[in-house]
């Protein structure tokens, strides 16, 4: 069986590496859930932050290589978001701040260890 060959440039979002954009989006969602006008309860804000963190982790793992590093970092991010939301005695604002901090730190750590995945096709 033939090895996959690269057929194009690395995948980018808005001209940037996908991990950077997605972790910024995760931090933005964590901030948005703290706005009282959105009408989210502390519990529903926790669900939103945890679910978005998991979705971001999955997207980053799909869009970067090696995917294992991205998947492990994303799992840690999602676990910490859930812990901040449901396991620690933190307010909604403190949980969101924690998720933003985790997104920033893990985004920086991840950036040094992964690269955008290229578009692959099977060789004929």
N, C-alpha and C positions, 0 to 999 in steps of 0.2 A: 504494500500500500504506500502511496506517495505521501510525503510530508506536506503540510499546508504551506503555501507560499504567500507572501505578502503581495497584495494587488493594489495597494494604495497608501495614502497617508494615514497617520494615526487618527483615531476617532477623537474629535474635539467637540465641545459645546461652546458656542459663541466665540470660537477661536482660542479657547483656553482648554487646559486639561480637565477632563470630566470630574476627577476627584475634587479639585479645587472648587468648581462651580457647585457641585452637589453638597459639599460640606458647608459652603456659604448659604445655600438654600435651606439646609437643615437648621443652621443658626438663625436664619430669618424667621422660619416657622416657629422656633422656640421663643423668639421675641414676640411674634404676633399673637401667640396664645395668651400672653399676659395682658393684652389690651382689653379692658373691661367692656368696651362697647361691642365686642364680639359675642359676649354673653356665654362664654364657656365657664363651666364650673371647674373647680380644681381637679376633680377626677377626670372630666372629659378633656381638659388641657393635658393631663398626664397621658391619657390614651393617645391623643393626637401626636404629642412629642415622641412617644415610644414607637408608634406605628410609622411615623415619618422617618424616624431614625433607622428603622428596619428596612424601609423601602429605599432610602438613600444608600444603605449598606449593600443591598442587593444590586442596585444600579451601578455603584462604584465597582463592585466585584465583576460585573459583566463587562464594564467598559475599560478595565485596566488589566495589566498583567504584571507580575504573576497574580492570578486571582486569589490564591490562597492567602496571601498577605492582606489583600483588601477584605476578604471574607472574615478573617480573624479580627482585624481592626474594626470592621463593621459590627461584628457580633459583640465585641467589647463595648462599642458605642451604644448599641441598642440595650444591652444589659445595664449599663450605667444610667441610661435615660429612664429605664423602667425602675431601677433602684431609687433614683432621685425622685421619681414621681410617686412611687407607691411604697417604698421601703424605708426611706429616711424621713425624719420629722422636719421636712422643709416646706416653706410656703410655695405657692405657685410661682412667684417671682424668683425665689431662690432656686427652685428646680429648673426654671428656664435659663437662669444664669449659669447653672451647672452644666446644662446641656450645651449651651453656647461655648463654654470653656472647653468641654470635652471635644466638641466639633472642631474647635480651633487647634487644639493640641494634637488630636489624632489626624486631622487634615495635614498638619505640618509634618508629622512623623510619617504618615503614609506617602506624602509627596516625594520624600527622599528614597522610598523603597519600591515604588511602582512607576510604570510608564503607561501612557494611553495605548490601548490595544489597537493594532492595525486591522484593516479589513482583510479577512482571510478567505481564500477559496481553495478548494481541493484541486490539486494538479491533475490534469487529464492523463 
